[in-house]
Amino acid sequence: MMKTLKRLGNIITNNFGLKLLSVALAFVLWVIVAQISNPVGTVSFSNVRVTLINAEQLEAQGKVYQILDQTDVVKVTVRAPESVISTLSASDISAVADLSEINEDGTVPITYSLDRAERIIADHDELLISVDDKKTKYVNIQYQLIGEVGEGCVQGGVKLARNRLEISGPASAVDRIAYALVTIDLDGAIKTISADMEIYLYDATGNRIENELIVKQTDYVTTTVTVLSTKRVPIYASVTGDPSVGYIYTGDLSVDPEVITIAGDTSVLNGITSIDITDPVDIGSARNDITATYDLTRYLPSGVEFEDKSFDGEISVTAYIEKMLEKNLTISPEALLLHDIPEGFNAEIVGTEDINVRLVGLETELNAVSNESLTGIVEIDSYLTANNITDITDGDIVTIPVKFNLSDHVNADAVYVRVQLTLVEEDV
């Protein structure tokens, strides 16, 4: 046994330097062969996303954070054998930032790891964040309309399902927000619009604020804009009572405005041809023009409104009153027409040459009447029948009133003429 061990020792120690060199050369040869068959290379990934952990610790303190300068996206270069590199993707690389280790300057170390990699080189090793107090507040939701409704239509009321919006996020960002806004496009609309409109946030100067850390109670609000048809209709009014003695209502009644454009559902507008003021203008004992004002909204049917939003509905109605004047004219009997002569009789006016007529009425209309233009009618048979005069004989004389051809606002005092009726002579 001892001889055997001694012999083995001699074998090992004999030419030991040469043997050690042989081993070293074999290892180098193995490394060279390995490098040739599976060389080491590098690969870069520019979209490695940093995973954040322990963010709930900040949230528990009523804090919110914001990653700055896109430091949560890293470019990484990996050194590894080609056999490993050929199978790698960005998702294989672990990049972790522990938010519980945030430094006073707002930096957080990033730890990188990848199995089978010889070395990992990143373009930065720290995450940069800002930390702020979390704040919640309410802002009013406003709306703006753009575009015009279709021809013959008008935009009616606007209704939002909610008027206030709760927002939360970093105090510095939340404090900048002054209001929320939805935009409604009316372009060409011919019927009521109802849709969920996206809500955007704005500061006091009208600049839109976009911050992914601001959380809105909802991103949309149901908005309804009523679109109505329009129609132009006249306004009618009336009068009641009589002016003072010696004065007359001219019959002229002015309404300001005379026509109004109303808006409403087409089915309702189809049944409206005018707006009637049911309370008449009282001209009782009037000596001058009488003007009354009315609130037209009282006379609008349900579901109907004014097209003009600025119109308050007030209108005025004026009844014109004038003093009655008189005028005396003289006409000849030839200016009178004998009408409705009883059958079998002739008729003629007797016992007068000139007829005096006293007229009372409006000055402008009196001025239009003259001795030459004034005419009248004597309706004989109608008068006889109305007065039950049936027993007429040859040569009878009947006193009958004259009807003058006058305008509505000129009256004549009663004028009578004597008419003699004679039998028509029969041919022998």
PyMOL commands that set and color helices and strands:
alter all, ss='L'
color gray80, all
select helices_A, chain A and resi 2-13+16-37+55-60+82-85+90-92+99-101+171-174+266-269+296-299+333-335+363-366+380-386
alter helices_A, ss='H'
color red, helices_A
select strands_A, chain A and resi 40-49+51-53+63-67+73-81+94-98+107-113+119-122+126-146+153-160+164-170+179-185+193-198+200-202+208-209+215-216+220-236+239-240+247-256+259-264+275-276+281-282+290-295+305-306+314-323+325-331+336-339+345-350+355-361+376-379+396-401+403-404+410-412+416-423
alter strands_A, ss='S'
color yellow, strands_A
deselect
rebuild
show_as cartoon
